[in-house]
Structure formats: C-alpha cells, structure tokens
C-alpha cells in the first residue's frame, strides 16, 4: 500500500467559556483551526474573541480580493529599468496595485501574502501577465520597443499551467515574445532545481527572456547558476544599501557583476536611491538599474514623458 502522511491543524474551543451551544462551539473551533493553519500545518490554536475577529477580517479581505481580481479594481504601475551608461529607459517592471471603489490604493505587501496563502495568487498572476502583455502589444503597435518584466510567484511557477498560459497569452496578444521578461526569485528556482530547469527550458522555447530576481539573498551555487537557462540577474536592493561606504559590500556587488558577465548575463541593480550609488555601479560596469533615484513605479500615462526617442524607432 501507499503511506499517506497527514499533518492536521487543530482548533480548540471550550464549553461554556467560548460558546454555550453546539453550532456556535463548532464555529469557534473552526475559526481557531483557521488561525492555526496560518502558522503552518501540524499546529493547534485555542479560540479567542480577538482571533475570531482576525479570522473574520481575513475572510473579508479574501472575498474583497477575489472580487477585485474578477472586477476592475486592479491596476498596473510600471517602474522604469534604465541603462546605466546612457540613462535611457530600456524596459519596465509591471507591478500590481489594488484600487478599492472608494479610491484607496492598496500596495502589494498588504495583499500579496494573502493571495499566496489562499491560492488567489494564481488568478492574480494571470491577470498581471495578460494585462502587461496587452500593454506591450499597444506599445509595439505604436512602434515603442520596451522590455516588459512580469513577476512569477512560486505557486504560479509550480502550477503546471504557466507554460500554457504564457504561450496562449503571447499568441492572443500577438506580441514579439522577446520583449517579455519573466522574473523569478532565486529561492523559487532553487526550491526544486531540476524541475525548474525543465520548466525554464519550456518557457524559453516560447521566446520570453528569463530573469533571476533577488540574486544574492538565496543559496544558489555557481554550478546551478550556470545550469539555469536565464538571461538576466537582478541584484537585490539589500546589497546596495551601504555600497558607497562599505568596501566589502562594494566588493561583493563587483563580484556578482563580474560573475554574471562571465556567464553572458545582463545585470540589473535594484533599489538605486542616489547619484553616488549610480556612479559606483557605472564604474563596476553594471548594465541596468531600477530605483527611486530615477522613478517610483508610475502609471503608463506618466511613463510616456520619460521615454527616449530611441524607444519609438529602434527594434532590437
């Protein structure tokens, strides 16, 4: 036979302290088990009115987010990706925002964790990909040739549907696939390296570029870095924080850039906030950068005024 391992999350409610009838007592226990599940499988949690309120708020947020994905409450903002040497925008990263009906703008750190916990990240990621590709199609129709990067979550990557989704989206939008970049974190790729290589090869066959995001924060060995079929490394912003006054940090970033170039990879530095950081990156031969020093993520209408004329005429 087949061995099956289970790891239940247990919610505990007490009679009569928490409820005095069976139905209410069961509801309290279910609420406690929901909270226990948030902390990982195999745990337990006692019911409390405070936790019950948190559970209700979480359920409300989940319902609102589901409605936002199905409705028209999501927006894409674009953060420019800039060439270090020329200062020209060569691409953008698509970043999702949630705008509630009352106009309140909710940032990713407030709803992405919930989307990942509930599985809504799959449909959210699909919306982002399709919307970003629709904008890419509009730009290409206007003769604007920008690279558009889309983040791929771990659940999306391991879902088994991603390759089909990318293929179908590229075909339906009629875009030149090489202008789409799929960004995946280092830890995601290393989670199951063998499977990751296979999926990446399928994705690359469709034409998009592949970027390893948050490089340096995980644990990829040089041998795996060489094996992954990728085009770009994005150095995590944490390495730039003290690059201007810490020789060790500077040496580390220099080594990352050198290593990436030896593997024929393009290097993007994230989180550039001042001219001194940018000058150092230029001296280290970094290719591209992103950060508030050039621009925060902005709506597509605001992006037009920042584009260099080359974007309108040159197709790489």
C-alpha positions in Angstrom: 0.0 0.0 0.0 0.9 3.7 -0.1 1.8 5.5 3.0 0.0 8.8 3.5 1.3 11.4 5.9 -1.2 13.9 7.4 -0.5 17.0 9.5 -3.7 18.4 10.8 -4.3 21.9 12.1 -6.4 21.8 15.3 -8.7 24.4 16.6 -9.8 24.2 20.2 -12.9 25.8 21.7 -14.2 25.3 25.3 -17.7 24.9 26.7 -19.2 27.0 28.2 -16.4 29.7 28.1 -16.4 30.2 24.4 -20.0 29.2 23.4 -23.0 27.5 25.0 -24.5 25.7 22.1 -23.0 23.1 19.7 -23.2 25.1 16.5 -21.5 28.2 17.9 -18.9 26.0 19.6 -18.1 24.3 16.3 -17.8 27.7 14.6 -15.3 28.8 17.3 -13.2 25.7 16.8 -13.2 26.2 13.0 -12.1 29.8 13.5 -9.3 28.6 15.8 -8.2 25.9 13.3 -8.0 28.5 10.5 -5.7 30.6 12.6 -3.6 27.5 13.4 -3.3 26.7 9.7 -1.8 30.2 9.0 1.2 29.3 11.2 1.9 26.1 9.2 0.5 22.6 9.3 0.6 20.4 12.3 -0.2 23.1 14.9 -3.1 23.9 17.2 -4.8 27.1 18.4 -7.2 28.0 21.2 -10.2 30.1 20.3 -10.3 33.7 21.5 -12.6 36.6 20.5 -9.6 38.5 19.3 -8.5 35.7 17.0 -12.1 35.3 15.8 -12.1 39.0 14.8 -8.8 38.4 12.9 -10.3 35.4 11.1 -13.4 37.4 10.1 -11.2 40.3 8.8 -9.1 37.8 6.8 -12.2 36.2 5.3 -13.5 39.7 4.4 -10.1 40.6 2.8 -10.1 37.4 0.8 -13.6 38.0 -0.5 -12.7 41.6 -1.4 -9.5 40.5 -3.2 -11.4 37.8 -5.1 -13.9 40.5 -6.2 -11.0 42.8 -7.1 -9.4 40.2 -9.4 -12.7 39.4 -11.1 -13.8 43.0 -11.3 -11.8 46.1 -12.4 -10.1 47.1 -9.2 -6.5 46.1 -10.2 -4.0 48.5 -11.8 -0.6 48.1 -13.2 2.2 50.5 -12.3 5.5 50.4 -14.2 8.9 51.0 -12.7 11.5 52.0 -15.4 14.5 49.9 -16.0 17.3 52.2 -17.0 20.6 51.8 -18.9 23.4 52.8 -16.5 25.7 54.4 -19.2 23.1 56.3 -21.2 20.4 57.0 -18.7 17.7 55.8 -21.2 14.7 53.7 -20.2 15.1 50.3 -21.9 12.3 48.5 -20.1 9.8 48.5 -17.3 8.7 46.1 -14.5 5.0 45.7 -14.2 3.8 46.0 -10.5 0.2 45.4 -9.4 -1.8 47.8 -7.2 -5.3 47.3 -5.8 -7.6 50.4 -6.0 -10.7 50.0 -4.0 -14.0 51.5 -5.2 -13.5 54.4 -2.7 -10.2 55.2 -4.4 -8.0 53.8 -1.7 -4.8 52.4 -3.2 -3.5 49.2 -1.6 0.1 48.2 -2.1 1.3 44.6 -2.8 2.8 44.0 0.7 -0.8 44.3 2.1 -2.4 41.7 -0.2 0.2 39.5 -1.9 0.8 37.4 1.2 -3.0 36.8 1.5 -3.1 35.9 -2.2 -0.3 33.4 -1.7 -2.0 31.8 1.4 -5.3 31.5 -0.3 -4.2 30.4 -3.8 -5.6 33.6 -5.3 -2.0 34.4 -6.5 -2.6 32.1 -9.5 -5.5 34.1 -10.9 -3.8 37.4 -9.8 -0.6 36.4 -11.6 -2.6 35.5 -14.7 -4.3 38.9 -14.7 -1.0 40.7 -14.4 0.6 38.7 -17.2 -2.3 39.3 -19.6 -2.6 43.0 -18.7 1.1 43.6 -19.1 1.2 41.8 -22.4 -1.8 43.8 -23.6 0.1 47.0 -22.8 3.2 45.5 -24.5 1.0 44.9 -27.6 -0.2 48.5 -27.6 3.4 49.8 -27.3 4.6 47.6 -30.1 1.7 48.8 -32.3 2.9 52.3 -31.7 6.5 51.4 -32.6 7.6 51.6 -28.9 10.1 48.8 -28.2 10.4 48.3 -24.4 11.2 45.2 -22.4 8.3 44.5 -20.0 9.0 42.4 -16.9 6.4 40.4 -15.0 7.0 38.7 -11.7 6.1 35.0 -11.4 5.2 33.6 -8.0 6.3 30.2 -6.7 2.7 28.8 -6.9 2.4 30.0 -10.5 5.7 28.5 -11.5 4.9 25.1 -9.9 1.2 25.1 -11.0 1.9 23.3 -14.3 -0.3 25.7 -16.2 2.3 28.5 -16.5 3.8 27.4 -19.8 0.4 27.0 -21.5 -0.7 30.4 -20.0 2.4 32.2 -21.4 2.0 30.5 -24.8 -1.7 31.4 -25.0 -1.2 35.0 -23.9 1.7 35.6 -26.4 -0.5 34.2 -29.2 -3.7 36.1 -28.3 -1.9 39.4 -27.8 0.2 39.0 -31.0 3.4 40.4 -29.4 7.1 39.9 -30.1 7.9 37.5 -27.3 11.5 38.6 -26.8 10.2 41.8 -25.3 8.6 40.0 -22.4 10.7 39.1 -19.4 9.6 36.7 -16.7 11.1 37.4 -13.3 11.6 34.5 -10.8 13.3 34.7 -7.4 16.5 32.8 -6.7 14.8 30.9 -3.8 12.0 29.8 -6.1 14.3 28.4 -8.7 16.4 26.6 -6.1 13.4 25.0 -4.4 13.4 22.3 -7.0 16.3 23.0 -9.3 15.8 20.0 -11.6 12.1 20.8 -12.2 12.9 24.5 -12.5 15.4 23.9 -15.3 12.8 21.8 -17.3 10.1 24.5 -16.9 12.5 27.3 -17.8 13.5 25.5 -21.0 9.8 25.2 -22.0 9.3 28.9 -21.3 12.4 30.0 -23.2 11.3 28.0 -26.2 8.3 30.3 -26.4 10.6 33.4 -26.7 10.5 35.4 -23.4 13.6 36.3 -21.5 14.1 34.9 -18.0 15.4 36.9 -15.1 16.6 35.7 -11.7 15.3 38.2 -9.2 16.7 39.0 -5.7 20.0 37.4 -6.6 22.3 37.1 -3.6 19.6 36.6 -1.0 19.3 32.8 -1.5 21.6 29.9 -1.8 22.3 29.2 -5.5 25.7 27.6 -6.1 27.8 28.6 -9.1 27.1 25.3 -10.8 23.4 25.8 -10.6 23.7 29.4 -11.8 25.5 28.1 -14.9 22.8 25.5 -15.5 19.8 27.7 -15.2 18.7 28.9 -18.7 18.4 32.6 -17.8 19.3 35.9 -19.4 19.5 38.4 -16.5 20.4 38.7 -12.9 18.8 41.3 -10.6 21.0 42.2 -7.6 18.8 42.6 -4.6 18.5 46.1 -3.1 19.9 45.0 0.2 23.4 44.9 -1.3 23.2 48.5 -2.4 22.3 49.9 1.0 25.9 50.6 2.1 27.7 50.0 -1.2 29.1 53.6 -1.1 30.9 53.4 2.2 31.4 49.7 2.8 34.3 48.1 0.9 33.1 44.6 1.5 29.6 45.4 0.1 31.2 47.0 -2.9 33.5 44.0 -3.5 30.5 41.7 -3.3 28.5 43.6 -5.9 31.6 43.8 -8.1 32.0 40.0 -7.9 28.3 39.5 -8.7 28.5 41.7 -11.8 31.8 40.1 -13.0 30.3 36.6 -12.5 27.1 37.4 -14.4 29.1 38.9 -17.3 31.3 35.8 -17.4 28.1 33.8 -17.9 26.9 36.3 -20.6 24.1 37.6 -18.4 22.8 41.1 -18.2 22.9 42.7 -14.7 20.2 44.9 -13.1 20.8 46.6 -9.8 17.6 47.2 -7.7 17.0 49.9 -5.2 19.3 52.7 -6.5 18.5 55.8 -4.5 21.2 58.3 -5.2 23.9 59.5 -7.7 26.7 58.1 -5.7 25.3 54.6 -5.9 24.7 55.0 -9.6 28.3 56.3 -10.2 29.7 53.2 -8.4 27.5 50.9 -10.5 28.7 52.6 -13.6 32.4 52.1 -12.6 31.6 48.4 -11.9 30.1 48.0 -15.4 26.6 47.3 -14.2 24.2 47.2 -17.2 20.9 48.5 -15.9 19.3 49.8 -12.7 15.9 50.5 -11.1 15.1 52.6 -8.1 13.5 55.8 -6.7 16.6 57.8 -7.8 15.2 57.6 -11.4 11.5 56.9 -10.8 9.0 55.3 -8.5 6.5 52.9 -10.1 4.2 55.1 -12.2 1.1 54.7 -14.3 1.5 54.2 -18.1 0.3 57.7 -18.9 3.2 59.2 -16.8 5.7 57.0 -18.4 5.4 58.4 -21.9 7.1 61.7 -21.0 10.2 59.8 -19.7 10.8 57.7 -22.8 13.8 58.5 -25.0 13.0 58.8 -28.8 15.1 55.7 -29.4 12.3 53.6 -27.8 10.0 54.7 -30.6 12.1 53.7 -33.5 14.6 51.1 -32.7 13.6 47.4 -32.7 16.4 45.3 -31.3 
